[in-house]
Amino acid sequence: MVANKTGLSDCSLESVWTVSDVLFCESRHNLSLPSWATRDVLERLRDLKDFSFRFLFGIIEQEQKARLQGGVLVDQILKNLTAAAHSNSAGLKLIAYSTHDTTLGALQMALDVYNGKQAPYASCHIFELHEESSGNFTVEMYFRNDSSRPPFSVTLPGCAHSCPLEKFQSLLDRAIAKDWEKECQLSGPDNDKEVIVGLVAIGCILFLLIILLLTVLFRQKSPTSGYQHVSSLGEDQS
């Protein structure tokens, strides 16, 4: 139905999500929606959109995806918290990131606290660092997705809401890439060296094959040695 109504030639989970997102944006800006976008259709599209978020960032290989997606932001946030705890944050009291809903979804999936729904406009995931006593710090998380009420408390699985900073870091170690080049399958210096050696070897083999081919062709065109037939026609006439 979506393909017929929108003209999409490739109606996949990703393209259906974009249709749902466009309709969502238009409705929030008080634009008229097409007649086929009924309440039932919008609800079904919303379900597919929410599923596509979970599929993109989790369901299969969630920890591996976390290290290559939301884990990048988790790593930076942990560095910010550690710097603040060690008074290396240049006196900063607040660090804010402006992101898309997909980035927020990837972050919450890496934290394993995603509620399964696309975050609405102006949602905010909050990390608070508290100094309980000299040198002892805890981290608290909150999620604000409703302006009519205080933020929701968010608890990292495996810890209390006020989670000690060291344990908070330890629990999220699974979401941090240890070898970025290897996990992303990027070409490093060693891989480049192997590629160069391989290309040189192939080049040498091709050069030898060309020499061999030229040698065969040269021998075929050169006059043959040994006995040859000599015509006796001239001797008979004389």
ChimeraX attribute file (.defattr): number of C-alpha atoms within 10 A of each C-alpha:
attribute: neighborCount
match mode: 1-to-1
recipient: residues
	/A:1	9
	/A:2	15
	/A:3	13
	/A:4	9
	/A:5	10
	/A:6	11
	/A:7	10
	/A:8	13
	/A:9	9
	/A:10	10
	/A:11	16
	/A:12	11
	/A:13	14
	/A:14	15
	/A:15	16
	/A:16	21
	/A:17	21
	/A:18	14
	/A:19	18
	/A:20	22
	/A:21	15
	/A:22	13
	/A:23	19
	/A:24	17
	/A:25	12
	/A:26	13
	/A:27	12
	/A:28	10
	/A:29	9
	/A:30	8
	/A:31	11
	/A:32	9
	/A:33	13
	/A:34	9
	/A:35	6
	/A:36	12
	/A:37	15
	/A:38	11
	/A:39	9
	/A:40	10
	/A:41	14
	/A:42	16
	/A:43	13
	/A:44	13
	/A:45	23
	/A:46	20
	/A:47	16
	/A:48	17
	/A:49	23
	/A:50	18
	/A:51	18
	/A:52	18
	/A:53	22
	/A:54	21
	/A:55	14
	/A:56	18
	/A:57	24
	/A:58	20
	/A:59	13
	/A:60	11
	/A:61	10
	/A:62	18
	/A:63	20
	/A:64	18
	/A:65	19
	/A:66	26
	/A:67	24
	/A:68	19
	/A:69	23
	/A:70	23
	/A:71	26
	/A:72	17
	/A:73	21
	/A:74	23
	/A:75	17
	/A:76	12
	/A:77	14
	/A:78	16
	/A:79	14
	/A:80	17
	/A:81	22
	/A:82	18
	/A:83	15
	/A:84	16
	/A:85	18
	/A:86	9
	/A:87	11
	/A:88	12
	/A:89	15
	/A:90	8
	/A:91	9
	/A:92	11
	/A:93	8
	/A:94	9
	/A:95	8
	/A:96	8
	/A:97	8
	/A:98	9
	/A:99	11
	/A:100	12
	/A:101	17
	/A:102	15
	/A:103	14
	/A:104	20
	/A:105	24
	/A:106	26
	/A:107	23
	/A:108	21
	/A:109	27
	/A:110	29
	/A:111	21
	/A:112	18
	/A:113	14
	/A:114	19
	/A:115	12
	/A:116	15
	/A:117	14
	/A:118	20
	/A:119	20
	/A:120	12
	/A:121	12
	/A:122	13
	/A:123	18
	/A:124	20
	/A:125	17
	/A:126	15
	/A:127	17
	/A:128	12
	/A:129	20
	/A:130	17
	/A:131	13
	/A:132	10
	/A:133	8
	/A:134	6
	/A:135	8
	/A:136	12
	/A:137	18
	/A:138	21
	/A:139	22
	/A:140	20
	/A:141	18
	/A:142	17
	/A:143	17
	/A:144	18
	/A:145	17
	/A:146	15
	/A:147	9
	/A:148	7
	/A:149	8
	/A:150	11
	/A:151	17
	/A:152	14
	/A:153	12
	/A:154	18
	/A:155	18
	/A:156	18
	/A:157	13
	/A:158	10
	/A:159	12
	/A:160	14
	/A:161	16
	/A:162	18
	/A:163	20
	/A:164	20
	/A:165	21
	/A:166	13
	/A:167	14
	/A:168	20
	/A:169	20
	/A:170	11
	/A:171	15
	/A:172	19
	/A:173	15
	/A:174	16
	/A:175	28
	/A:176	23
	/A:177	19
	/A:178	11
	/A:179	9
	/A:180	12
	/A:181	11
	/A:182	11
	/A:183	12
	/A:184	11
	/A:185	9
	/A:186	9
	/A:187	12
	/A:188	10
	/A:189	8
	/A:190	9
	/A:191	11
	/A:192	11
	/A:193	12
	/A:194	11
	/A:195	13
	/A:196	12
	/A:197	12
	/A:198	12
	/A:199	12
	/A:200	12
	/A:201	12
	/A:202	11
	/A:203	12
	/A:204	12
	/A:205	11
	/A:206	12
	/A:207	12
	/A:208	11
	/A:209	12
	/A:210	12
	/A:211	11
	/A:212	12
	/A:213	11
	/A:214	12
	/A:215	11
	/A:216	11
	/A:217	11
	/A:218	10
	/A:219	10
	/A:220	10
	/A:221	8
	/A:222	8
	/A:223	7
	/A:224	9
	/A:225	6
	/A:226	5
	/A:227	6
	/A:228	7
	/A:229	5
	/A:230	6
	/A:231	7
	/A:232	8
	/A:233	8
	/A:234	7
	/A:235	7
	/A:236	6
	/A:237	6
	/A:238	5
